[in-house]
Amino acid sequence: MRLESMQDVFVEQLKDVLNAEKQLTKALPKMAKGAHSPKLREAFENHLRETETHVERLEQVFERLGKRAQGKMCHGMEGLIKEGQEAIDAEGEDALVDTEIIAAAQRVEHYEIAAYGNLVTFAQMMGNHEAAELLKKSLGEEEAADKKLTAVFKDDIASDALDAGMAEVGASSSSSSSSSSSAAHARSGSGNGGARSRSAQSGERAEGRTSSGRSTGESSGARTGESAGRPSERSSERSSGRSK
């Protein structure tokens, strides 16, 4: 691609946006079908009709420039549409899936708002006011579509989406509390068992010391008795010898 004038830039951007809009005319019916909220589905169906009008306006601009209305592959829109399909295919509560679809759709709208904003500015710079007016209409409809998606989310989806999230959090918190309580009881039981075990061991050691003390006392008494008996025996023997 060789660019030699501002007109060349303008035409290249027109080709990109034309292809983007044509891709979107095929994607919007899928997004409408994938939406669970009737209001969200209606918003996509309405914007599909607007998008078809945007294609017609772009073709008019090409005609006024004396150029063939031929687009070139818009990879940016291609990627955004793939993300939109991932949102449609997501599993979960209806409100959560719709929220994901809206997020993907609004990225598309912001992309188009930027694209049309550039085209309007370029047309005005070159003095092509007729093209600027046509493109400005499409820009205004893209901005309105973005605001509509925000309104649908806030009025029709957000409350259910938040409730679904809170239910998940509540279930998770309950499960965590139950696990923590069980763990605490287990530690408490283990601690009591350990205390009883230590108490039993202390008792055994005390009993061992008492038994040891009794054995020592008995042995000492026996030795004392033996010692006391021996001198008496010797004394009697001496007395008997003297009598003889």
C-alpha positions in Angstrom: 0.0 0.0 0.0 1.4 3.3 -1.1 0.0 6.5 0.3 0.6 9.8 -1.6 -2.2 12.1 -0.3 -4.7 12.5 2.5 -7.3 11.3 0.0 -5.4 8.0 -0.1 -5.6 7.6 3.7 -9.3 8.5 3.7 -10.1 5.8 1.0 -8.1 3.1 2.8 -10.0 3.8 6.0 -13.3 3.7 4.2 -12.3 0.3 2.8 -11.5 -1.0 6.3 -14.8 0.3 7.8 -16.8 -1.1 4.9 -15.5 -4.6 5.5 -15.9 -4.2 9.2 -19.6 -3.3 8.8 -20.2 -6.2 6.4 -18.7 -8.6 8.9 -20.9 -7.2 11.6 -24.1 -7.7 9.5 -23.3 -11.5 9.8 -22.3 -11.4 13.4 -25.2 -9.4 14.9 -27.9 -12.1 14.1 -25.8 -14.6 16.0 -25.4 -12.2 19.0 -29.2 -11.6 19.0 -29.8 -15.4 19.0 -27.3 -16.0 21.8 -28.8 -13.2 24.0 -31.1 -14.4 26.8 -32.6 -11.0 27.7 -35.5 -10.0 25.3 -34.3 -6.4 25.5 -30.8 -7.3 24.6 -32.0 -9.3 21.7 -34.1 -6.4 20.5 -31.1 -4.0 20.8 -29.0 -6.3 18.5 -31.8 -6.6 16.0 -32.3 -2.9 15.8 -28.6 -2.3 15.4 -28.5 -4.8 12.6 -30.8 -2.6 10.6 -28.7 0.4 11.4 -25.5 -1.4 10.3 -27.1 -2.3 7.0 -27.8 1.4 6.6 -24.2 2.2 7.5 -23.0 0.0 4.6 -25.3 1.9 2.2 -23.9 5.3 3.4 -20.3 4.1 2.9 -21.2 3.0 -0.6 -22.6 6.5 -1.2 -19.3 8.1 0.0 -17.3 5.8 -2.4 -19.6 6.8 -5.3 -19.2 10.5 -4.6 -15.4 10.0 -4.6 -15.6 8.2 -7.9 -14.2 5.1 -6.3 -15.4 1.5 -6.4 -17.0 0.5 -3.1 -14.7 -2.4 -2.2 -13.6 -3.2 1.3 -10.3 -4.7 2.5 -10.1 -7.3 5.3 -10.5 -5.6 8.7 -8.6 -7.9 11.1 -9.5 -5.7 14.0 -13.2 -6.5 13.6 -12.5 -10.1 12.8 -10.8 -10.5 16.2 -13.6 -8.7 18.0 -16.2 -10.9 16.4 -14.3 -14.0 17.5 -14.4 -12.7 21.1 -18.1 -12.1 20.7 -18.6 -15.8 19.7 -16.7 -16.9 22.7 -19.1 -14.9 24.9 -22.1 -16.5 23.1 -20.6 -20.0 23.7 -19.9 -19.3 27.4 -21.7 -21.4 30.0 -23.3 -20.1 33.2 -26.3 -18.2 34.5 -28.2 -16.4 31.7 -27.5 -12.9 33.2 -23.8 -13.6 33.4 -23.6 -14.8 29.8 -25.6 -11.8 28.7 -23.2 -9.5 30.6 -20.3 -11.2 28.7 -22.0 -10.7 25.4 -22.7 -7.0 26.1 -19.0 -6.5 27.0 -17.9 -8.0 23.7 -20.5 -6.0 21.8 -19.5 -2.7 23.4 -15.9 -3.3 22.4 -17.2 -3.6 18.8 -19.1 -0.3 19.2 -16.0 1.5 20.6 -14.0 0.3 17.7 -16.5 1.6 15.2 -16.9 4.9 17.1 -13.1 5.4 16.7 -13.2 4.5 13.0 -16.1 6.8 12.2 -14.6 9.6 14.3 -11.5 9.5 12.2 -13.4 9.4 8.9 -15.5 12.4 9.9 -12.4 14.4 10.9 -10.6 13.5 7.6 -13.6 14.4 5.5 -13.9 17.7 7.2 -10.2 18.4 6.8 -10.4 17.8 3.1 -13.5 20.0 2.7 -15.7 17.0 1.8 -18.7 18.1 3.9 -21.2 15.9 2.1 -19.2 12.8 3.1 -18.6 14.2 6.6 -22.4 14.6 7.1 -23.2 11.0 5.9 -20.4 9.6 8.2 -21.5 11.7 11.1 -24.9 10.1 11.0 -23.4 6.7 11.3 -21.1 7.9 14.1 -24.1 9.1 16.1 -25.9 5.8 15.7 -22.8 3.9 16.9 -22.6 6.1 20.0 -26.4 5.6 20.6 -26.0 1.8 20.3 -23.2 1.8 22.8 -25.4 3.8 25.3 -28.3 1.5 24.6 -26.3 -1.6 25.6 -25.2 0.1 28.8 -28.9 1.0 29.6 -30.0 -2.6 28.9 -27.4 -4.0 31.2 -28.2 -1.6 34.1 -32.0 -1.9 33.8 -32.5 -5.5 32.8 -29.4 -7.6 33.6 -27.2 -6.2 36.2 -29.3 -7.1 39.2 -29.6 -10.8 38.2 -25.9 -10.9 37.4 -25.0 -9.6 40.8 -27.4 -12.0 42.5 -25.8 -14.9 40.6 -22.4 -13.8 41.7 -23.4 -13.4 45.4 -24.9 -16.9 45.4 -21.6 -18.3 44.3 -19.7 -16.3 46.9 -22.2 -17.3 49.6 -21.9 -21.0 48.8 -18.1 -20.8 48.7 -18.0 -18.9 52.1 -20.3 -21.5 53.7 -18.1 -24.3 52.4 -15.0 -22.6 53.7 -16.6 -22.0 57.2 -17.6 -25.6 57.5 -14.2 -26.8 56.6 -12.6 -24.4 59.1 -15.0 -25.5 61.8 -14.2 -29.2 61.2 -10.5 -28.5 61.2 -10.8 -26.6 64.5 -12.7 -29.5 66.1 -10.1 -31.9 64.9 -7.3 -29.8 66.4 -9.2 -29.4 69.7 -9.8 -33.2 69.9 -6.2 -33.8 69.1 -5.1 -31.4 71.8 -7.3 -33.0 74.5 -6.0 -36.4 73.6 -2.5 -35.1 73.9 -3.2 -33.6 77.3 -4.7 -36.8 78.6 -1.7 -38.7 77.2 0.7 -36.4 78.9 -1.3 -36.6 82.2 -1.2 -40.4 82.0 2.5 -40.4 81.4 3.0 -38.1 84.4 1.0 -40.4 86.6 3.0 -43.4 85.5 6.2 -41.6 86.3 4.9 -40.6 89.8 3.8 -44.2 90.5 7.2 -45.4 89.4 8.9 -43.0 91.8 6.7 -44.2 94.7 7.3 -47.9 94.0 11.0 -47.2 93.7 10.8 -45.4 97.1 9.1 -48.3 98.7 11.5 -50.8 97.3 14.4 -48.7 98.6 12.9 -48.4 102.0 12.3 -52.1 102.3 15.8 -52.8 101.3 17.2 -50.3 103.8 15.1 -51.8 106.6 16.3 -55.3 105.8 19.9 -54.2 105.9 19.3 -52.3 109.2 17.8 -55.4 110.8 20.6 -57.6 109.7 23.1 -55.2 111.0 21.3 -54.9 114.4 21.2 -58.7 114.8 24.8 -59.4 114.3 26.3 -57.5 117.3 23.7 -59.2 119.7 24.8 -62.6 118.5 28.4 -61.8 119.1 27.7 -60.4 122.6 25.8 -63.6 123.6 28.7 -65.8 122.4 31.2 -63.8 124.5 29.0 -64.1 127.7 28.6 -67.8 127.2 32.4 -68.3 127.0 33.0 -66.5 130.2 30.5 -68.6 132.2 32.3 -71.7 131.1 
